[in-house]
Amino acid sequence: MCSVVGSNPPPVVTWYQNGGSKMPLTAKVVERENLTRSILTLNVSRSDHGRELRCNARNPQLPDAVEAAIKLDVSYAPEVELSLGRSLDPKNLREGVDVFFVCSVNANPPPYKVTWYHEDTALSQDKEGGVLVSETTLVLQQVSRAAAGSYTCRASNVEGDTSSTPVHVSIRYAPMCAVAPSLRGVGLKETVNISCRVDADPPDVTFYWTFNNSVRREQTEILKPHRYTSKKLESVFAYSPESDRDYGTLLCYAANSVGKQEVPCSFTVISA
């Protein structure tokens, strides 16, 4: 509402917005004795926040005019956008790197709370665990494969709560054994299928088998690939002891683009 005192004849009141352009809307004018009021009704959105409105009043018979200005203060629920640090590729993160997220919030009034989530679990400050939380950033130090999954940030103000679109993170890691060490009893000339399974990301792995003789353990034999078959994350060795020297420990390793398996899968073969 713009109130104008005085002027005879009554003033002409015009509304202007940013840049000086005339408002396309028609205002309601109420005239009483020496007072003229122009009432402008607007349907505002968040994009109108900070917009300047000017009320211009002039006597139609005089050259000069007077003005008053006001800036709109529009309250709205948060707009939230979550992004990964610029130098990071969400599909190509490895164990041991630091990962950080930025939560960008547009809200009026400003948010009184920003909450971070991994999947459906809220995250809190844990310096010893390598989780550093602030309103605008989340830092995960030396991540493990357990850090993989979807992350969101949620901002709250008096107008409402808004969650970001999830950002999915994949953590790549070297193979690790997916089977427990085992003991197999096999007779001479008998054949036993020994299955070695690993967990890895990416899952494109190459397998290696070695054998430690039970008599001379210091000697490790690297077994030739034609003696075992491998598919995806599993390798199967058809093992047949020909003599007592063939009893001992079979070790299975796998490697992918991240690295080689540190602790092998172990299978001990003894005489049945």
Backbone as JSON, one array per atom type, in Angstrom:
{
  "sequence": "MCSVVGSNPPPVVTWYQNGGSKMPLTAKVVERENLTRSILTLNVSRSDHGRELRCNARNPQLPDAVEAAIKLDVSYAPEVELSLGRSLDPKNLREGVDVFFVCSVNANPPPYKVTWYHEDTALSQDKEGGVLVSETTLVLQQVSRAAAGSYTCRASNVEGDTSSTPVHVSIRYAPMCAVAPSLRGVGLKETVNISCRVDADPPDVTFYWTFNNSVRREQTEILKPHRYTSKKLESVFAYSPESDRDYGTLLCYAANSVGKQEVPCSFTVISA",
  "N": [[0.84, -1.18, 0.0], [0.49, 2.19, -0.82], [0.54, 5.34, 0.47], [-0.58, 8.62, -0.05], [-0.41, 11.93, 0.84], [-2.17, 14.94, 0.56], [-2.23, 17.05, -2.39], [-3.99, 18.45, -4.98], [-5.63, 18.63, -7.91], [-6.49, 15.11, -6.93], [-3.69, 12.84, -6.67], [-1.96, 11.05, -9.32], [-1.14, 7.74, -9.1], [1.49, 5.56, -9.66], [2.93, 2.35, -10.06], [6.2, 0.95, -9.98], [8.71, -1.47, -10.89], [11.84, -3.33, -10.42], [14.45, -1.78, -12.26], [12.88, 0.19, -13.27], [10.63, -0.28, -14.87], [7.16, -0.1, -15.65], [4.61, -1.4, -13.58], [2.61, -4.14, -14.64], [0.25, -4.65, -13.4], [-2.92, -3.63, -12.08], [-3.64, -1.32, -9.59], [-5.65, -0.93, -6.66], [-7.35, 2.02, -5.91], [-7.98, 4.23, -3.3], [-9.65, 7.06, -2.26], [-9.79, 9.65, 0.09], [-10.83, 12.58, 1.31], [-8.07, 14.41, 2.0], [-6.32, 12.37, 1.49], [-4.82, 9.81, -0.38], [-4.84, 6.45, -1.25], [-3.06, 3.76, -2.66], [-3.47, 0.49, -3.42], [-1.73, -2.37, -3.98], [-1.94, -5.62, -5.08], [-0.15, -8.58, -5.0], [0.87, -11.76, -6.26], [3.36, -13.43, -4.99], [6.54, -15.08, -5.49], [9.43, -17.13, -4.67], [11.36, -16.05, -6.32], [10.85, -13.39, -6.29], [11.94, -12.35, -4.04], [13.71, -9.74, -2.49], [13.18, -8.03, -4.52], [12.63, -4.75, -5.78], [10.07, -2.43, -5.26], [8.51, 0.52, -6.41], [6.68, 3.37, -5.59], [5.12, 5.88, -7.31], [4.03, 9.12, -7.2], [2.15, 11.75, -8.61], [1.01, 15.03, -9.25], [-1.41, 15.62, -11.62], [-1.37, 18.08, -12.84], [1.0, 19.26, -12.39], [4.62, 19.36, -12.82], [6.47, 17.94, -11.23], [7.22, 14.96, -9.22], [6.75, 12.6, -6.53], [8.38, 9.92, -4.78], [8.38, 6.64, -3.25], [10.08, 3.79, -1.98], [10.29, 0.21, -1.62], [11.66, -2.91, -0.55], [10.91, -6.25, -1.33], [10.37, -8.78, 1.06], [10.38, -11.97, 0.95], [9.29, -14.93, 2.28], [10.3, -18.33, 2.1], [10.4, -21.9, 1.61], [13.36, -24.01, 1.87], [15.52, -24.31, -1.0], [17.46, -26.9, -2.19], [20.61, -28.17, -3.1], [22.82, -30.77, -3.71], [26.23, -31.52, -4.11], [29.18, -33.2, -5.28], [32.65, -32.8, -4.42], [34.54, -30.82, -6.73], [36.79, -31.99, -7.93], [36.34, -34.67, -7.81], [35.22, -37.87, -8.93], [32.21, -39.46, -8.83], [31.88, -42.09, -9.62], [34.3, -43.25, -9.62], [35.88, -43.59, -7.25], [38.3, -44.49, -4.83], [39.16, -46.76, -2.16], [40.49, -45.26, 0.76], [40.81, -42.63, -0.1], [39.98, -39.12, 0.42], [36.72, -37.84, 0.66], [34.48, -35.28, -0.23], [31.5, -33.33, 0.21], [29.26, -30.76, -0.92], [26.67, -28.79, 0.26], [24.34, -26.8, -1.09], [22.25, -24.19, -0.25], [19.3, -22.36, -0.72], [17.34, -20.19, 0.88], [14.76, -18.46, 2.69], [13.51, -17.42, 5.69], [17.06, -17.93, 6.54], [18.24, -21.36, 6.83], [17.67, -23.1, 9.9], [18.7, -25.48, 10.49], [20.73, -28.02, 9.09], [20.83, -31.25, 7.91], [22.69, -34.2, 7.43], [22.67, -37.21, 5.47], [23.45, -40.66, 5.1], [22.4, -43.04, 3.04], [19.59, -43.93, 4.78], [20.41, -43.05, 7.21], [21.17, -40.68, 9.63], [23.97, -38.51, 9.76], [26.58, -37.65, 12.01], [29.0, -35.53, 13.67], [32.16, -37.03, 13.8], [35.15, -37.2, 14.53], [37.19, -39.05, 15.08], [36.32, -41.19, 13.61], [36.59, -40.17, 11.11], [34.6, -38.54, 10.02], [33.49, -35.48, 9.18], [31.41, -32.89, 9.87], [29.57, -30.09, 8.79], [27.37, -27.21, 8.39], [27.32, -26.68, 5.66], [29.1, -28.4, 4.42], [30.28, -31.79, 4.03], [32.72, -33.99, 5.03], [34.46, -36.92, 4.36], [36.92, -38.84, 5.56], [39.61, -40.79, 4.33], [38.1, -43.02, 3.09], [36.29, -46.13, 3.32], [35.02, -49.17, 1.8], [32.54, -49.31, 2.96], [31.5, -46.81, 2.87], [30.2, -46.45, 0.52], [27.25, -45.69, -1.42], [24.13, -43.8, -1.2], [23.91, -40.29, -0.7], [22.42, -37.55, 1.01], [21.41, -34.16, 1.73], [19.53, -32.29, 4.07], [17.63, -29.45, 4.51], [16.21, -27.14, 6.84], [13.8, -24.68, 7.56], [11.58, -22.14, 8.95], [9.58, -22.25, 7.1], [9.51, -24.77, 6.04], [10.78, -28.13, 5.24], [13.35, -29.42, 3.18], [14.75, -31.86, 1.08], [17.77, -32.75, -0.62], [18.4, -33.9, -4.0], [19.49, -37.26, -4.17], [22.99, -38.09, -4.09], [24.89, -40.52, -5.52], [27.5, -42.63, -4.52], [30.22, -44.6, -5.48], [32.57, -46.84, -4.19], [35.63, -47.98, -5.04], [37.59, -50.96, -4.74], [40.36, -53.15, -3.93], [40.51, -56.74, -4.51], [39.14, -58.97, -2.02], [39.1, -61.83, 0.12], [36.27, -63.96, -0.03], [35.56, -66.29, 1.11], [35.96, -68.58, 3.84], [39.05, -69.81, 5.33], [39.88, -73.22, 4.6], [39.98, -76.8, 5.24], [40.83, -79.64, 3.48], [40.38, -83.05, 2.92], [41.97, -85.34, 0.87], [42.43, -88.18, -1.15], [45.26, -89.88, -2.67], [45.57, -89.48, -6.16], [42.92, -88.81, -6.34], [40.4, -86.35, -7.18], [39.59, -83.07, -6.29], [37.39, -80.34, -6.3], [38.21, -77.1, -5.72], [36.94, -74.15, -4.63], [37.42, -70.75, -5.07], [36.39, -67.68, -3.99], [35.95, -64.19, -4.36], [35.48, -60.77, -3.28], [35.08, -57.73, -4.96], [35.59, -54.48, -6.43], [36.26, -52.61, -9.17], [34.59, -55.54, -10.61], [36.05, -56.94, -12.45], [38.42, -59.19, -12.48], [41.63, -60.81, -12.14], [42.82, -64.04, -11.57], [45.18, -65.77, -9.48], [46.98, -68.67, -8.56], [48.81, -70.29, -5.99], [51.08, -72.73, -4.56], [52.08, -74.17, -1.54], [54.31, -76.5, -0.48], [53.86, -79.14, 1.88], [56.06, -80.35, 2.95], [58.37, -78.87, 2.33], [57.97, -75.9, 3.1], [59.02, -73.46, 2.53], [59.23, -73.2, -0.15], [57.46, -71.9, -2.79], [55.15, -72.57, -5.22], [54.12, -71.29, -8.27], [51.14, -71.76, -9.8], [50.09, -72.92, -12.99], [47.85, -71.28, -15.31], [46.22, -73.04, -16.84], [45.4, -74.99, -15.17], [43.26, -74.27, -13.67], [39.95, -72.83, -13.65], [38.35, -69.75, -14.3], [35.76, -67.43, -13.58], [34.15, -64.44, -13.61], [33.87, -63.48, -10.34], [34.89, -65.76, -9.24], [37.06, -68.57, -8.95], [37.91, -71.85, -9.85], [39.67, -74.63, -8.83], [40.69, -77.7, -9.93], [41.93, -80.04, -8.13], [44.36, -82.57, -7.83], [46.16, -84.74, -5.98], [49.27, -86.19, -6.69], [51.38, -87.33, -5.38], [52.87, -87.64, -2.07], [54.12, -85.24, -1.8], [52.41, -83.44, -2.86], [50.65, -82.57, -1.02], [49.6, -79.89, 0.96], [49.37, -76.33, 1.12], [47.09, -74.49, -0.72], [46.98, -71.34, -2.18], [44.98, -68.64, -3.07], [44.88, -65.81, -5.06], [43.61, -62.61, -6.14], [43.4, -59.93, -8.52], [42.63, -56.56, -9.43], [41.91, -53.47, -11.2], [42.37, -51.7, -9.16], [44.12, -52.87, -7.35], [46.15, -55.57, -5.91], [45.01, -58.45, -4.19], [45.49, -58.44, -0.74], [45.48, -60.29, 1.43], [45.5, -63.67, 0.92], [43.11, -66.19, -0.18], [42.89, -69.2, 1.57], [43.55, -72.67, 1.35], [43.91, -75.73, 2.72], [45.27, -78.81, 1.9], [45.07, -82.13, 2.8], [46.08, -85.56, 3.41], [43.62, -88.01, 2.84]],
  "CA": [[0.0, 0.0, 0.0], [1.2, 3.46, -0.93], [-0.34, 6.42, 0.94], [-0.15, 9.95, -0.5], [-1.15, 12.99, 1.53], [-2.19, 16.21, -0.15], [-2.41, 17.11, -3.84], [-5.29, 18.83, -5.51], [-6.51, 17.46, -7.79], [-5.86, 13.91, -6.38], [-2.51, 12.42, -7.45], [-1.92, 9.81, -10.11], [-0.15, 6.85, -8.46], [1.98, 4.51, -10.57], [3.89, 1.42, -9.43], [7.32, 0.5, -10.81], [9.53, -2.54, -10.32], [13.28, -3.23, -10.72], [14.8, -1.26, -13.58], [12.05, 1.33, -13.64], [9.51, -0.61, -15.74], [5.86, 0.07, -15.04], [3.98, -2.67, -13.23], [1.48, -4.43, -15.51], [-0.94, -4.87, -12.61], [-3.7, -2.45, -11.71], [-3.8, -1.2, -8.15], [-6.91, -0.35, -6.18], [-7.13, 3.37, -5.38], [-8.99, 4.71, -2.35], [-9.44, 8.48, -2.0], [-10.56, 10.21, 1.19], [-10.45, 13.96, 1.61], [-6.72, 14.8, 1.61], [-5.49, 11.15, 1.51], [-5.01, 8.85, -1.48], [-4.14, 5.18, -1.01], [-3.0, 2.82, -3.79], [-3.25, -0.85, -2.85], [-1.28, -3.29, -5.02], [-1.97, -7.02, -4.64], [0.77, -9.4, -5.79], [1.15, -13.16, -5.93], [4.82, -13.47, -5.05], [7.26, -16.36, -5.39], [10.78, -16.94, -4.12], [12.16, -15.23, -7.23], [10.56, -11.98, -6.02], [12.63, -11.89, -2.83], [14.68, -8.68, -2.75], [12.73, -7.18, -5.62], [12.27, -3.4, -5.35], [8.86, -1.79, -5.79], [8.5, 1.97, -6.2], [5.38, 4.03, -5.75], [5.35, 7.23, -7.85], [2.81, 9.94, -7.13], [2.33, 13.08, -9.23], [-0.18, 15.83, -9.52], [-1.49, 15.66, -13.09], [-1.23, 19.44, -13.36], [2.32, 19.77, -12.02], [5.66, 18.52, -13.46], [7.27, 17.14, -10.3], [6.6, 13.78, -8.62], [7.43, 12.06, -5.34], [8.45, 8.45, -4.83], [8.79, 5.84, -2.09], [10.49, 2.44, -2.45], [10.35, -0.87, -0.63], [12.14, -4.2, -1.07], [10.09, -7.36, -0.87], [10.99, -9.81, 1.89], [9.52, -13.13, 0.71], [9.71, -16.15, 3.0], [10.05, -19.54, 1.32], [11.1, -23.11, 2.07], [14.68, -24.14, 1.25], [15.92, -25.01, -2.22], [18.68, -27.58, -1.77], [21.36, -28.9, -4.13], [24.0, -31.46, -3.17], [27.23, -31.82, -5.13], [30.46, -33.76, -4.84], [33.78, -31.92, -4.7], [34.76, -30.71, -8.18], [37.87, -32.86, -8.42], [35.99, -36.07, -7.53], [34.31, -38.59, -9.82], [31.46, -40.36, -7.95], [31.93, -43.47, -10.09], [35.69, -43.73, -9.66], [36.54, -43.3, -5.98], [38.96, -45.68, -4.28], [39.36, -46.8, -0.72], [41.63, -44.51, 1.26], [40.8, -41.22, -0.49], [39.06, -38.25, 1.14], [35.56, -37.46, -0.15], [33.74, -34.18, 0.4], [30.26, -32.9, -0.42], [28.84, -29.38, -0.65], [25.22, -28.62, 0.27], [24.0, -25.41, -1.4], [20.88, -23.94, 0.22], [18.7, -21.05, -0.95], [16.17, -20.18, 1.76], [14.49, -17.24, 3.46], [14.76, -17.09, 6.36], [18.1, -18.96, 6.42], [17.91, -22.59, 7.56], [18.15, -23.24, 11.27], [19.31, -26.8, 10.63], [21.04, -28.83, 7.9], [21.13, -32.61, 8.35], [23.3, -35.04, 6.39], [22.25, -38.61, 5.54], [24.01, -41.73, 4.28], [21.2, -43.86, 2.91], [18.56, -43.34, 5.65], [21.02, -42.83, 8.51], [21.7, -39.33, 9.84], [25.39, -38.47, 10.09], [26.98, -36.65, 13.0], [30.44, -35.32, 13.75], [32.92, -38.15, 14.37], [36.51, -36.94, 14.07], [37.97, -40.28, 15.13], [35.86, -42.03, 12.51], [36.85, -39.51, 9.83], [33.4, -37.89, 9.51], [33.51, -34.07, 9.59], [30.12, -32.36, 9.46], [29.2, -28.7, 9.03], [26.09, -26.94, 7.74], [27.41, -26.64, 4.2], [30.0, -29.42, 3.87], [30.5, -33.09, 4.67], [34.02, -34.55, 4.64], [34.71, -38.3, 4.76], [38.35, -39.04, 5.43], [40.11, -42.15, 4.1], [36.89, -43.83, 3.03], [36.32, -47.56, 3.07], [33.9, -49.58, 0.94], [31.29, -49.1, 3.68], [31.02, -45.45, 2.6], [29.46, -46.42, -0.74], [25.8, -45.53, -1.28], [23.52, -42.51, -1.53], [24.03, -39.22, 0.3], [21.53, -36.4, 0.85], [21.38, -33.17, 2.81], [18.17, -31.81, 4.3], [17.64, -28.14, 5.14], [14.94, -26.82, 7.49], [13.53, -23.35, 8.11], [10.21, -22.06, 9.45], [8.65, -22.48, 6.0], [9.44, -26.19, 5.68], [11.98, -28.97, 5.13], [13.6, -29.86, 1.8], [15.91, -32.75, 0.91], [18.41, -32.69, -1.93], [18.44, -35.12, -4.8], [20.62, -38.06, -3.68], [24.22, -38.28, -4.86], [25.35, -41.89, -5.27], [28.95, -42.77, -4.53], [30.77, -45.96, -5.55], [33.94, -46.92, -3.67], [36.32, -49.13, -5.64], [38.56, -51.56, -3.82], [41.05, -54.36, -4.38], [39.81, -57.96, -4.09], [39.33, -59.57, -0.7], [38.56, -63.19, 0.12], [34.86, -64.08, 0.37], [35.37, -67.63, 1.7], [36.83, -68.82, 4.99], [40.07, -70.86, 5.13], [39.28, -74.55, 4.75], [40.84, -77.98, 5.27], [40.22, -80.67, 2.63], [41.05, -84.34, 2.89], [41.91, -85.91, -0.48], [43.31, -89.32, -1.37], [46.12, -89.82, -3.86], [44.93, -89.67, -7.47], [41.56, -88.3, -6.32], [40.28, -84.96, -7.61], [38.65, -82.26, -5.53], [37.21, -78.98, -6.83], [38.37, -76.08, -4.68], [36.36, -72.89, -5.13], [37.91, -69.5, -4.47], [35.5, -66.55, -4.32], [36.4, -62.91, -3.82], [34.63, -59.58, -3.43], [35.93, -56.68, -5.54], [34.97, -53.45, -7.26], [35.44, -53.28, -10.16], [34.61, -57.0, -10.5], [36.92, -57.55, -13.47], [39.6, -59.61, -11.73], [42.5, -61.88, -12.64], [43.17, -64.93, -10.46], [46.48, -66.45, -9.41], [47.04, -69.72, -7.53], [50.14, -70.77, -5.62], [51.06, -73.93, -3.72], [53.17, -74.37, -0.59], [54.45, -77.92, -0.14], [53.85, -79.39, 3.32], [57.38, -80.83, 3.36], [59.31, -77.75, 2.25], [57.05, -74.78, 3.02], [59.65, -72.24, 2.05], [59.13, -73.17, -1.6], [56.12, -71.58, -3.28], [55.01, -72.85, -6.66], [53.06, -70.56, -8.96], [50.45, -72.75, -10.62], [49.79, -72.43, -14.34], [46.42, -70.99, -15.47], [45.41, -74.1, -17.44], [45.0, -75.93, -14.12], [42.06, -73.78, -12.99], [39.02, -72.06, -14.49], [37.9, -68.56, -13.58], [34.63, -66.72, -14.16], [33.74, -63.32, -12.77], [34.55, -63.37, -9.04], [35.16, -67.11, -8.72], [38.02, -69.42, -9.65], [37.79, -73.23, -9.36], [40.87, -75.44, -9.07], [40.48, -79.16, -9.84], [43.23, -80.45, -7.58], [44.54, -84.02, -7.7], [47.5, -85.07, -5.49], [49.92, -87.32, -7.35], [52.29, -87.93, -4.4], [52.79, -86.98, -0.77], [54.62, -83.88, -1.92], [51.33, -82.58, -3.35], [49.82, -82.11, 0.09], [50.1, -78.61, 1.47], [48.41, -75.22, 1.15], [46.8, -73.73, -1.94], [46.64, -69.94, -1.93], [44.32, -68.01, -4.21], [44.92, -64.35, -5.07], [42.98, -61.95, -7.28], [43.82, -58.54, -8.7], [41.85, -55.76, -10.37], [42.57, -52.21, -11.53], [42.71, -50.98, -7.93], [45.31, -53.47, -6.76], [46.18, -57.02, -5.68], [44.5, -58.92, -2.91], [46.56, -58.45, 0.26], [45.43, -61.55, 2.18], [44.94, -64.65, -0.01], [42.23, -67.25, 0.29], [43.77, -70.32, 1.92], [42.94, -74.0, 1.34], [44.9, -76.74, 3.1], [44.94, -80.14, 1.39], [45.76, -83.18, 3.55], [45.78, -86.93, 2.96], [42.36, -88.51, 3.39]],
  "C": [[0.88, 1.25, 0.0], [0.21, 4.58, -0.55], [0.25, 7.77, 0.55], [-1.04, 10.99, 0.16], [-1.05, 14.28, 0.71], [-2.47, 16.04, -1.63], [-3.86, 17.42, -4.2], [-5.09, 19.3, -6.95], [-5.76, 16.22, -7.26], [-4.72, 13.41, -7.28], [-2.78, 11.18, -8.3], [-0.79, 8.95, -9.53], [0.2, 5.72, -9.42], [3.01, 3.66, -9.83], [4.95, 1.0, -10.45], [8.07, -0.62, -10.09], [10.99, -2.33, -10.71], [13.51, -2.7, -12.13], [13.91, -0.15, -14.05], [10.87, 1.0, -14.53], [8.19, -0.52, -14.98], [5.24, -1.29, -14.75], [2.78, -2.91, -14.14], [0.17, -4.6, -14.74], [-1.62, -3.55, -12.27], [-3.92, -2.43, -10.21], [-5.17, -0.59, -7.83], [-6.61, 0.99, -5.53], [-8.31, 3.78, -4.5], [-8.67, 6.17, -2.02], [-10.37, 8.95, -0.89], [-10.03, 11.6, 1.52], [-9.04, 14.25, 1.08], [-5.76, 13.61, 1.51], [-5.85, 10.24, 0.34], [-4.18, 7.6, -1.17], [-4.24, 4.3, -2.26], [-2.6, 1.45, -3.23], [-2.95, -1.82, -3.98], [-1.25, -4.71, -4.45], [-1.11, -7.86, -5.57], [0.76, -10.84, -5.31], [2.66, -13.35, -6.1], [5.34, -14.9, -4.97], [8.65, -16.07, -4.86], [11.65, -16.07, -5.02], [11.92, -13.74, -7.02], [11.27, -11.45, -4.78], [13.72, -10.87, -3.19], [14.29, -7.74, -3.88], [12.29, -5.81, -5.07], [11.0, -2.93, -6.05], [8.91, -0.31, -5.44], [7.11, 2.52, -6.49], [5.65, 5.49, -6.16], [4.02, 7.98, -7.84], [3.08, 11.31, -7.74], [0.96, 13.75, -9.39], [-0.28, 15.98, -11.03], [-1.31, 17.05, -13.69], [0.12, 20.06, -13.03], [3.4, 18.84, -12.56], [6.36, 17.58, -12.49], [6.46, 15.96, -9.73], [7.39, 13.39, -7.37], [7.37, 10.54, -5.41], [8.79, 7.89, -3.45], [9.09, 4.43, -2.6], [10.5, 1.46, -1.28], [10.9, -2.12, -1.31], [11.31, -5.32, -0.47], [10.92, -8.35, -0.06], [10.06, -11.02, 1.84], [10.09, -14.34, 1.45], [9.36, -17.37, 2.16], [10.88, -20.69, 1.87], [12.42, -23.27, 1.31], [14.65, -24.8, -0.13], [17.29, -25.6, -1.93], [19.3, -28.32, -2.94], [22.63, -29.48, -3.51], [24.95, -31.78, -4.31], [28.47, -32.4, -4.48], [31.56, -32.76, -5.17], [34.18, -31.97, -6.16], [35.79, -31.7, -8.72], [37.54, -34.35, -8.3], [35.0, -36.61, -8.55], [33.55, -39.61, -8.99], [31.5, -41.82, -8.36], [33.35, -44.04, -10.06], [36.45, -43.29, -8.41], [37.11, -44.59, -5.4], [39.04, -45.6, -2.76], [40.6, -45.99, -0.36], [41.66, -43.05, 0.86], [39.85, -40.44, 0.43], [37.95, -37.8, 0.19], [34.84, -36.31, 0.55], [32.56, -33.76, -0.47], [29.98, -31.45, -0.03], [27.32, -29.32, -0.77], [24.91, -27.14, 0.07], [22.53, -25.18, -1.08], [20.48, -22.5, -0.11], [17.4, -21.02, -0.15], [16.02, -18.81, 2.4], [13.31, -17.5, 4.4], [15.8, -18.2, 6.21], [17.74, -20.2, 7.23], [18.46, -22.56, 8.99], [18.82, -24.59, 11.5], [19.55, -27.4, 9.26], [21.49, -30.2, 8.39], [21.65, -33.41, 7.17], [22.88, -36.49, 6.6], [23.11, -39.47, 4.62], [22.96, -42.82, 4.23], [20.13, -43.21, 3.8], [19.1, -43.01, 7.04], [21.59, -41.42, 8.61], [23.16, -39.41, 10.29], [25.67, -37.37, 11.11], [28.5, -36.56, 13.04], [31.13, -36.49, 14.44], [34.36, -38.03, 13.87], [37.35, -38.21, 14.07], [37.59, -41.22, 13.99], [36.04, -41.39, 11.15], [35.63, -38.87, 9.21], [33.35, -36.47, 10.08], [32.28, -33.38, 9.0], [30.03, -30.87, 9.78], [27.88, -28.45, 8.3], [26.19, -27.06, 6.23], [28.28, -27.73, 3.61], [29.99, -30.69, 4.71], [31.81, -33.64, 4.13], [34.13, -35.96, 5.22], [36.18, -38.59, 4.5], [38.69, -40.51, 5.27], [38.97, -43.17, 4.07], [37.19, -45.31, 2.82], [35.13, -47.9, 2.19], [32.55, -49.38, 1.61], [30.7, -47.72, 3.41], [30.25, -45.37, 1.29], [27.96, -46.26, -0.46], [25.36, -44.12, -1.6], [23.63, -41.54, -0.36], [23.03, -38.12, -0.03], [21.79, -35.41, 1.98], [19.97, -32.6, 2.87], [18.23, -30.49, 5.07], [16.25, -27.8, 5.68], [14.92, -25.34, 7.88], [12.06, -23.3, 8.51], [9.17, -22.32, 8.37], [8.56, -23.95, 5.59], [10.8, -26.87, 5.65], [12.12, -29.43, 3.69], [14.86, -30.72, 1.77], [16.46, -32.6, -0.5], [18.15, -33.96, -2.71], [19.65, -35.94, -4.36], [21.8, -38.05, -4.66], [24.76, -39.66, -4.5], [26.86, -41.98, -5.47], [29.33, -44.25, -4.56], [32.22, -45.92, -5.07], [34.59, -48.17, -4.25], [37.41, -49.64, -4.71], [39.15, -52.82, -4.41], [40.31, -55.59, -3.86], [40.13, -58.36, -2.65], [38.59, -60.91, -0.69], [37.12, -63.2, 0.64], [34.54, -65.45, 0.93], [36.36, -67.79, 2.85], [37.9, -69.85, 4.65], [39.46, -72.23, 5.39], [40.35, -75.64, 4.71], [40.14, -79.07, 4.48], [41.06, -81.94, 2.69], [40.86, -85.01, 1.54], [42.89, -87.07, -0.57], [44.17, -89.12, -2.6], [45.32, -90.19, -5.1], [43.46, -89.21, -7.48], [41.56, -86.81, -6.74], [39.23, -84.24, -6.76], [38.6, -80.86, -6.15], [37.26, -77.98, -5.67], [37.96, -74.74, -5.25], [36.88, -71.7, -4.34], [37.01, -68.36, -4.93], [36.01, -65.28, -3.63], [35.31, -61.85, -4.0], [35.53, -58.46, -3.93], [35.08, -55.69, -6.33], [36.08, -52.58, -7.84], [35.61, -54.8, -10.11], [35.44, -57.7, -11.56], [38.25, -57.91, -12.82], [40.36, -60.69, -12.49], [42.94, -62.71, -11.44], [44.57, -65.51, -10.62], [46.4, -67.5, -8.29], [48.5, -70.06, -7.26], [49.99, -71.97, -4.7], [52.3, -73.96, -2.84], [53.2, -75.83, -0.18], [54.53, -78.1, 1.37], [55.2, -79.86, 3.84], [58.37, -79.68, 3.39], [58.5, -76.46, 2.02], [57.69, -73.5, 2.47], [59.58, -72.11, 0.54], [57.68, -72.93, -2.01], [56.09, -71.76, -4.79], [53.85, -72.03, -7.21], [52.42, -71.5, -9.97], [50.01, -72.14, -11.95], [48.27, -72.3, -14.53], [45.6, -72.14, -16.05], [44.92, -75.1, -16.4], [43.76, -75.46, -13.36], [41.22, -72.97, -13.97], [38.48, -70.9, -13.65], [36.75, -67.91, -14.33], [34.15, -65.68, -13.16], [34.54, -63.31, -11.47], [34.86, -64.73, -8.42], [36.17, -67.83, -9.6], [37.95, -70.81, -9.02], [39.02, -74.02, -9.8], [40.5, -76.91, -8.88], [41.81, -79.77, -9.41], [43.27, -81.95, -7.35], [45.96, -84.32, -7.24], [48.06, -86.31, -6.18], [50.87, -88.04, -6.4], [52.15, -87.18, -3.09], [53.28, -85.54, -0.82], [53.55, -82.9, -2.41], [50.34, -82.18, -2.26], [50.45, -80.85, 0.68], [49.0, -77.56, 1.41], [48.33, -74.54, -0.22], [46.38, -72.31, -1.53], [46.09, -69.32, -3.2], [44.36, -66.49, -4.04], [44.09, -63.85, -6.26], [43.47, -60.51, -7.34], [42.85, -57.85, -9.65], [42.57, -54.43, -10.59], [42.96, -51.39, -10.31], [43.98, -51.54, -7.31], [45.15, -54.97, -6.58], [45.67, -57.33, -4.29], [45.64, -59.06, -1.9], [46.62, -59.78, 1.02], [44.77, -62.6, 1.3], [43.89, -65.54, 0.65], [43.08, -68.51, 0.46], [42.99, -71.62, 1.99], [44.04, -75.03, 1.63], [44.42, -78.12, 2.66], [45.77, -81.17, 2.15], [45.34, -84.54, 3.01], [44.51, -87.41, 3.63], [42.59, -89.85, 4.1]]
}
